[in-house]
Amino acid sequence: MADVATTTLTAIVVDDERLACEELSYLLKEFPDIEVVGTGRNGLEALRLIEKLEPDIAFLDVQMPGLDGLAVIRKAKEMGLNLPHFVLATAYDQYAVQAFRLEALDYLLKPVEKDRLAETIARVRRSIEAKQTAAPPAPPPARSLPQRTKLLVRSGNRNFIIDAQDMVYATIEDGLITIVATHLEGLSNYRTLEELQSSLDPEIFWRVHRSYLVNINRIKEVIPWFKSSYQLRMDDKRQTEIPVSRVQTKRLRSLLKL
């Protein structure tokens, strides 16, 4: 288990008031073990940052246009995102009870003071340490379908059959799965990445991120990305760079002896 006392924690800061966002981001720089990897101005941007960056901590303003901080927590759960530790910040304290009902880890009153922020960060570390200690070993993914050696890829008005080994990666967006192979790109007839993954060899095809399934034999380069994660440059025509989620980083290090 990693020593949570020294591991860098990633954070995002989302506030529709630019000055407030900059002030909190600047204050977080006083903590060398915290890295602000993204900032946003509204709830929709918060969701995109959580999905893409999978931060350890999300500092959210309560009152924002579109989706407020409380709605971001609800929506992130509905979307099945890898949830960060949510910390809500506001100039008003009437939302505190509702925040904790939604399992926000902490609630900060503006202007945020450094000592109070240090308490929040310490609380996050204790929560991470408790989860690491209590978490049982993850069971191997179940396969309900036989392993396939061929895949159907729809490109234009044609249906192509490719060898599964030629798939470089698959990605899902707006409910549609795109398969990128060595010499072809098109849509899959599978409905979810879980369904596609369950039909393939789990030793070769790896779910590195909730939106990406990669062929480990088609990884061309491992690129350090921020202090605690990586991106994979794949061996396709565009040399696509794919993020590795923080929960999969440990497997990557073990797989490639990083």
WOTA-V908718 format. One record per backbone hydrogen bond with DSSP energy under -1.0 kcal/mol. CO is the residue of the C=O (numbers start at 1). NH is the residue of the N-H. E is the energy in kcal/mol with one decimal. If there is no record, write none. Layout:
BEGIN
CO/NH/E
CO/NH/E
END
This chain:
BEGIN
3/6/-1.6
3/7/-1.6
9/35/-2.9
10/56/-1.1
10/57/-1.9
11/37/-2.6
12/59/-2.8
13/40/-2.0
14/61/-2.1
17/21/-2.2
18/22/-2.5
19/23/-2.6
20/24/-2.2
21/25/-2.2
22/26/-2.4
23/27/-2.3
24/28/-2.2
27/30/-1.5
28/31/-1.9
31/34/-2.0
33/9/-3.0
35/11/-2.5
38/13/-1.8
40/15/-2.1
42/46/-1.8
43/47/-2.1
44/48/-1.9
45/49/-2.4
46/50/-2.5
47/51/-2.4
48/52/-2.5
49/53/-2.9
50/54/-1.4
56/85/-3.0
57/12/-1.8
58/87/-2.8
59/14/-2.7
60/89/-2.8
62/69/-2.0
65/67/-1.3
68/72/-2.2
69/73/-1.6
70/74/-1.9
71/75/-2.9
72/76/-2.7
73/77/-1.8
74/78/-2.2
75/79/-2.4
76/81/-2.2
77/80/-1.0
81/83/-1.0
85/58/-2.4
86/105/-2.1
86/106/-1.2
87/60/-2.7
88/108/-3.5
89/62/-1.6
90/110/-2.2
93/96/-1.3
95/99/-2.4
96/100/-2.2
97/101/-1.7
98/102/-1.3
99/104/-2.2
100/103/-1.4
106/88/-2.0
108/90/-2.0
113/117/-2.3
114/118/-2.3
115/119/-1.4
116/120/-1.6
117/121/-2.4
118/122/-2.2
119/123/-2.1
120/124/-2.2
121/125/-2.2
122/126/-2.1
123/127/-2.1
124/128/-2.5
125/129/-2.6
126/130/-2.3
127/131/-2.1
128/132/-2.5
129/133/-2.1
130/134/-2.1
131/135/-2.0
149/164/-2.6
151/162/-2.7
153/160/-3.2
154/187/-2.5
155/158/-1.8
158/155/-2.3
160/153/-3.0
162/151/-2.5
163/166/-1.8
164/167/-1.8
166/182/-1.4
168/215/-2.4
169/180/-2.9
170/213/-2.6
171/178/-3.0
173/176/-1.8
176/173/-2.2
177/188/-2.6
178/171/-2.3
179/186/-2.0
180/168/-2.7
180/169/-1.7
184/181/-3.5
186/179/-3.1
187/154/-3.1
192/196/-1.9
193/197/-3.1
194/198/-2.2
196/199/-1.1
197/200/-1.6
199/148/-3.6
201/204/-1.5
201/205/-2.7
204/216/-2.9
206/208/-1.4
206/214/-2.9
208/245/-2.9
209/212/-1.7
211/172/-1.4
212/209/-1.4
213/170/-2.8
214/206/-2.8
215/218/-2.4
216/219/-1.0
218/235/-2.3
221/233/-3.1
223/231/-2.7
229/225/-2.8
230/244/-2.2
231/223/-3.4
232/242/-2.8
233/220/-2.7
233/221/-1.7
236/239/-1.2
240/234/-3.0
242/232/-3.1
245/248/-1.2
248/252/-1.9
249/253/-2.5
250/254/-2.0
251/255/-3.1
252/256/-2.5
253/258/-1.6
END
